[in-house]
Amino acid sequence: MRTITLSAPMELKAKMQLFPEVNWAEVSREELRERISTLLLVEKISEIPFDDNREVNEELARDVVRSVERTIKSGAKPMTLEELDKLLGLK
């Protein structure tokens, strides 16, 4: 495993020290994993076919990814694109 060093403002460091039982390195690793996972999903769903004339901006893509992640974590089945189009009256 590689080592990285993070800089934190003194105020944040002081607040972190209030909770010495927390493994802040593990918290950081988990947050990095989640962020990378989100970015990879955004990248994947942003690959829209050339002939698709719908516009998707980065913030919308992030919102979709967050929504899907919450749905998956809850155990519910995510909505398909066909179901979404039907819901929006596009088909």
Stockholm file with secondary structure:
# STOCKHOLM 1.0

chainA/1-91         MRTITLSAPMELKAKMQLFPEVNWAEVSREELRERISTLLLVEKISEIPFDDNREVNEELARDVVRSVERTIKSGAKPMTLEELDKLLGLK
#=GR chainA/1-91 SS CCCCCCCCCHHHHHHHHTCTTSCHHHHHHHHHHHHHHHHHHHHHHTCCCTTCCCCCCHHHHHHHHHHHHHHHHHTCCCCCHHHHHHHTTCC
#=GC SS_cons        CCCCCCCCCHHHHHHHHTCTTSCHHHHHHHHHHHHHHHHHHHHHHTCCCTTCCCCCCHHHHHHHHHHHHHHHHHTCCCCCHHHHHHHTTCC
//
